[in-house]
């Protein structure tokens, strides 16, 4: 008996977005490396790429992650 069973079908109500096939799937049909999810609804999964873009923009513009004083604290300003 295998210690870990590979789940080939997903649970009803689990939705994923496949990055390779660019489609919404109920249950994981494709490998985890190729999908976003799980999402609570088909609608949420359908907007996965838009959600990812919005989160990336929030991350890129978050002032906590772009603290110039913290990054440049050890540099001499005359060398720039």
HELIX and SHEET records of a PDB file:
HELIX    1   1 UNK A   32  UNK A   34  5                                   3    
HELIX    2   2 UNK A   42  UNK A   46  1                                   5    
HELIX    3   3 UNK A   48  UNK A   60  1                                  13    
HELIX    4   4 UNK A   63  UNK A   65  5                                   3    
HELIX    5   5 UNK A   68  UNK A   72  1                                   5    
HELIX    6   6 UNK A   77  UNK A   79  5                                   3    
SHEET    1   A 3 UNK A  23  UNK A  26  0                                        
SHEET    2   A 3 UNK A  15  UNK A  18 -1                                        
SHEET    3   A 3 UNK A  35  UNK A  39 -1                                        
END                                                                             
